[in-house]
Amino acid sequence: MTTVLVIGASRGIGREFVRQYAADGATVIGTARSEPGLAAVRAAGGEALPLDVLDDAAVAALATQLGGRAIDIAVVNAGVYGPRVSALTPPGNDEFDLVMRTNVRAPMQLISALAPVVAATRGKLAVVSSKMGSMSLMSSSAGWLYRASKAAVNAAVKSASLELGPRGVVCVAFHPGWVKTDMGGAGADIDVATSVAGMRHVLAAANESHNGKFLNYGGEQLSW
Ligand SMILES: NC(=O)c1ccc[n+]([C@@H]2O[C@H](COP(=O)([O-])OP(=O)(O)OC[C@H]3O[C@@H](n4cnc5c(N)ncnc54)[C@H](OP(=O)(O)O)[C@@H]3O)[C@@H](O)[C@H]2O)c1
């Protein structure tokens, strides 16, 4: 029986990960920070675990909260976009702190907290990043704080992969596509079902050669 953990599963891409893995018969634990979010996890077929990724103590206690269960697949998905402004409009302190703490520091803490429980199964750990964080693929400055945060978390994933690979873990960053969610908007390219089915397929096939890679939801390797 596969056990999957999805961090940030109240809606959008995270909730769809819960729905699809549960429909496939996996044991799925989905985290959310609100009662409606926890109810949405249960409705999608998952076990609901309360977690605000900005709560240091709660993140540090996550492994304990899991009750000693080993995790085969962990998906760190929670994220925020922040101010929808382009370069040359500087972020305020509060905006900067919210985006960077949610999109960078929280994944760094979560990777650290989850390393033992994923290494116990020689499992897979994916962080849902974004192509908007790719330096080499960047052709617009829209959402530059978000871009900076995803570039930073990509560096964190690459760093983590160098520690986790020798412990048998495959650690990757994903671009989920431009997805129709609250964040992606109704005009996005693909629906959540397509995005998540793609990432699940990529994760199922991933092996040590994929460790430390930045992957599109269709499996193509992206440049950082
Ligand atoms: N949609 C796209 O086109 C797209 C493209 C590239 C990358 N991504 C990335 O994909 C991931 C999911 O995005 P989405 O499109 O599904 O966005 P979304 O619909 O806005 O959902 C964001 C999720 O993150 C959770 N979250 C945010 N801050 C949190 C916190 N402090 N603690 C716990 N949960 C928190 C939200 O929970 P609440 O319901 O409690 O707010 C929600 O479940 C993000 O990392 C995003 O950057 C999305």
The ligand as a Tripos MOL2 file, in Angstrom:
@<TRIPOS>MOLECULE
LIG
   48    52     1     0     0
SMALL
NO_CHARGES

@<TRIPOS>ATOM
      1 N1         -1.8300   27.3010  -10.9700 N.am      1 LIG1
      2 C1         -0.7450   27.4610  -11.7050 C.2       1 LIG1
      3 O1         -0.8230   27.7970  -12.9110 O.2       1 LIG1
      4 C2          0.6140   27.2140  -11.1160 C.ar      1 LIG1
      5 C3          1.7120   27.3100  -11.9780 C.ar      1 LIG1
      6 C4          2.9880   27.0640  -11.4790 C.ar      1 LIG1
      7 C5          3.1340   26.7030  -10.1440 C.ar      1 LIG1
      8 N2          2.0550   26.6250   -9.3140 N.ar      1 LIG1
      9 C6          2.2910   26.2430   -7.9190 C.3       1 LIG1
     10 O2          1.4520   25.1530   -7.5870 O.3       1 LIG1
     11 C7          1.1830   25.1800   -6.1740 C.3       1 LIG1
     12 C8         -0.3180   25.0890   -5.9720 C.3       1 LIG1
     13 O3         -0.9180   26.1760   -6.6540 O.3       1 LIG1
     14 P1         -2.4790   26.2730   -7.0030 P.3       1 LIG1
     15 O4         -2.5470   26.7940   -8.3730 O.co2     1 LIG1
     16 O5         -3.1830   25.0390   -6.6220 O.co2     1 LIG1
     17 O6         -2.8460   27.4890   -6.0220 O.3       1 LIG1
     18 P2         -4.1230   27.7980   -5.1220 P.3       1 LIG1
     19 O7         -5.3500   27.2670   -5.7660 O.co2     1 LIG1
     20 O8         -4.0160   29.2520   -4.8110 O.co2     1 LIG1
     21 O9         -3.8570   26.9270   -3.8020 O.3       1 LIG1
     22 C9         -2.7710   27.2410   -2.9670 C.3       1 LIG1
     23 C10        -2.7140   26.2060   -1.8730 C.3       1 LIG1
     24 O10        -1.6350   26.5320   -0.9740 O.3       1 LIG1
     25 C11        -2.1570   26.5600    0.3430 C.3       1 LIG1
     26 N3         -1.4120   27.4330    1.2410 N.ar      1 LIG1
     27 C12        -0.9640   28.6880    1.0100 C.ar      1 LIG1
     28 N4         -0.3790   29.1830    2.1220 N.ar      1 LIG1
     29 C13        -0.4740   28.2160    3.0720 C.ar      1 LIG1
     30 C14        -0.0850   28.1210    4.4240 C.ar      1 LIG1
     31 N5          0.5330   29.1340    5.0750 N.pl3     1 LIG1
     32 N6         -0.2960   26.9650    5.0880 N.ar      1 LIG1
     33 C15        -0.9340   25.9300    4.4730 C.ar      1 LIG1
     34 N7         -1.3690   25.9620    3.1990 N.ar      1 LIG1
     35 C16        -1.1330   27.1000    2.5070 C.ar      1 LIG1
     36 C17        -3.5930   27.0170    0.1670 C.3       1 LIG1
     37 O11        -4.3400   26.7890    1.3390 O.3       1 LIG1
     38 P3         -5.5920   27.7660    1.7740 P.3       1 LIG1
     39 O12        -6.8000   27.2280    1.0440 O.co2     1 LIG1
     40 O13        -5.6770   27.5990    3.2510 O.co2     1 LIG1
     41 O14        -5.2420   29.1640    1.3630 O.co2     1 LIG1
     42 C18        -4.0040   26.1730   -1.0220 C.3       1 LIG1
     43 O15        -4.2840   24.8430   -0.6430 O.3       1 LIG1
     44 C19         1.7910   26.4710   -5.6540 C.3       1 LIG1
     45 O16         3.0400   26.2030   -5.0380 O.3       1 LIG1
     46 C20         1.9790   27.3160   -6.9090 C.3       1 LIG1
     47 O17         3.0240   28.2630   -6.7720 O.3       1 LIG1
     48 C21         0.8060   26.8720   -9.7830 C.ar      1 LIG1
@<TRIPOS>BOND
     1     1     2 1
     2     2     3 2
     3     2     4 1
     4     4     5 ar
     5     4    48 ar
     6     5     6 ar
     7     6     7 ar
     8     7     8 ar
     9     8     9 1
    10     8    48 ar
    11     9    10 1
    12     9    46 1
    13    10    11 1
    14    11    12 1
    15    11    44 1
    16    12    13 1
    17    13    14 1
    18    14    15 2
    19    14    16 1
    20    14    17 1
    21    17    18 1
    22    18    19 2
    23    18    20 1
    24    18    21 1
    25    21    22 1
    26    22    23 1
    27    23    24 1
    28    23    42 1
    29    24    25 1
    30    25    26 1
    31    25    36 1
    32    26    27 ar
    33    26    35 ar
    34    27    28 ar
    35    28    29 ar
    36    29    30 ar
    37    29    35 ar
    38    30    31 1
    39    30    32 ar
    40    32    33 ar
    41    33    34 ar
    42    34    35 ar
    43    36    37 1
    44    36    42 1
    45    37    38 1
    46    38    39 2
    47    38    40 1
    48    38    41 1
    49    42    43 1
    50    44    45 1
    51    44    46 1
    52    46    47 1
@<TRIPOS>SUBSTRUCTURE
     1 LIG1         1 GROUP 0 **** ****
